[in-house]
Amino acid sequence: EAEQKEVETRLRSLERQADDLQVSIKKHTDTLYGGLIHDARELASIEAEIGHDKSRQSEVESEEIELMERTEAIEGDLKSPRQHLTELTGARQEELSRLQTEVATNVETIVDLDRRREEMAGKIDPQLLRTYDRLKQRSGHAVSSVDAGVCHWCHVQVPPKDIQHARGPNIVHCNNCGRILYAS
């Protein structure tokens, strides 16, 4: 796009030059054929000016044609990226809308889950709840399952008696990571 602007600026400049040359050629031609020139040197000078202006006009027109072709090529080069950008912008807008809806839904879910947690927490022994909260704050997860006699989080063998206790109503902690164990 920057190259396109540069080419268009140069093209406008050449168009002004071509117009100025056209005016100059007309002025010299009017003077030449106006019958006011009586000196041969002055006549030759005006003819030389007209020749020079026409030569320069030809060069300017050739450069204009090259720049017009370059402008068309740039437009062709920009068409696909612009179309792709439009498609990406549309897809981004759709995804943004979907994500905003998802965020709103998730916020509602979190609020509902927090409310339900508070209701359930009221039914639990406060000391157990403090232990759970402390473990969760310290390690991110306060509870670990026991799979095939091994703590899921630290992968350390759990003694069989602890597994039996974890299946019952007792609170059992992993000897290695300290998480509350549960076994099914």
N, C-alpha and C positions, 0 to 999 in steps of 0.2 A: 504494500500500500504506500510506503514511503517512496519507493521507486516510481510508482504510478503518479504520485503528487509531483515529484521532481520532473518527470517527463511532461506532465500536463502544464507545469509552470514554464518549462522551456518551450513547449509548443505555443503557448499564449504569447511568449516573447517573440518567437519567430513570426507569428501571425501579425503582430504589431509591426515588425520589421518589414514584412511583405507589403503591408498596407502603406507604410511610409515610402517604400520603394515605388509602389504603384503611383502614389501621389507625385513623387519626384519625377518619374518617367512622364506622367501626364503633363506636369508643369513644363518640363524641358521640351516635350513634343509640341505643346501649344506655343511655346516661345519660338521653336524652330519653324513651325508652319504659320506663325502669326504674321509674318511679313515685316517684323520689326528689326531683323538682323540684316546688317549691310556689310559686315566685315567677314571675310573668309575664315580668319583665325577664330573669331567668336563662333561661327557656324561649326567649325571643326571641333571646337571645345565642347559645344553643346552635344554634338553627335557622339563624342567620346564619353561624355557624362551619361547619355542615354544608353550607350553600349555597356558601360560599366554597371549602371543600375540594372539593366536587363540581365547581365551576367550574374550579378549578386542576387537578383530576384530568382533566377534559376537555381542557384545554390541553396537559397533559403527554402524554396519550394521542395527541392530534393530532400533537404533535412527535415522539413515538415512531414513529408511522406514517410520517411524512415521512422520519425517519432510517432506518427499515427499507427504505423504497423506495430511498433513496440508497445503502444498503448493497447492495441487489440490483443497482442500476445500476453501482456500483463493481465488484462481482463480475463483471458482464457485461463491463465495460471491461477488467478484468484477465485474463479467460479467454484471449483471443486472444494478448496478449503473453506470458502464462505458457506457453501451448502453444508459441508461437514460441521462447521461451527454452529450453524442454525440447528442442525439435527442434535448436536451435543447439548446445545442450550436448552432445547425442548426436552430432551431426555433428563437433563439435570433438573429442570423445573419439575418434571413429573416425579423424579426420585425424591427431590426436596419435599414436595407435597406429601408423598407417601411416608417419608421419614417423620415429618411433622405430625401426621396422623398417628403413626406408630409411637412417637414420643408421648403424645397426649394420652393414648391408650395405656402405655406403660406407667405414666404418672398416676393415672386412675388406679391401676392395678397395685402399685406400690402403696398408695394411700389406703386402699382397701386391705392389703396384707398387713400394713402397720396397725390398722385398727383391729384386725383379727388377732394379731400377735399380742396386742395389749390386753385384749379380752382373755386370751389363753394364759398369758403371763400372770394374770390375777389369780388363777387357779393353781399355780405352781408354788412350791415351797420357796420363799424368798432367798434362802441361803443357796439352794440349788440354782436358782436363776442368776444370782451373783457369780457363782462358779462358772456357769455357762457363759455369761457375758464377759468375764475376765479371760477365759480361754479363747473366746471368739475374737476379742480385741487383741490379744497377744499373737495369735497365729492365724487368724482369718477364718479358721474352721475349728469349731469346738467339739465336733462329734466325728467319729470315724467308725466305719463298719469293720467287722472282722470277717475276712474271706479266707477260707481254707486254713484257719488258725493263725492268720497273719493280719496285723493292723494295716488297713488300706492306705493310710497316709505315710507311715514311716517304714513299712514293710519289715517289721520286726515280729518274730514269733510271739504269740500271746499264750500264756500258760492255760492249760485246759480248764482249771478251776475258775480263772477269770472269765473265760468264754461262757461257762455255765452260769456264773453270776450275772454276766451281761445279758443273758437271755431272760433273766428274772427281773424283779422290780428294783434290784440294787443298782447303784451307780458305780461303775468300774472305770478306772482310768488306765490308759496304756502306760506301761512302765517306762517306755522310751520317750514318747512325745507328749504324754500327759492328757491327750484328748479323751473325751468320754467315749467309751466303746459300746457298741450295740451289736448283737449277733442275732441272726434269725434262725 
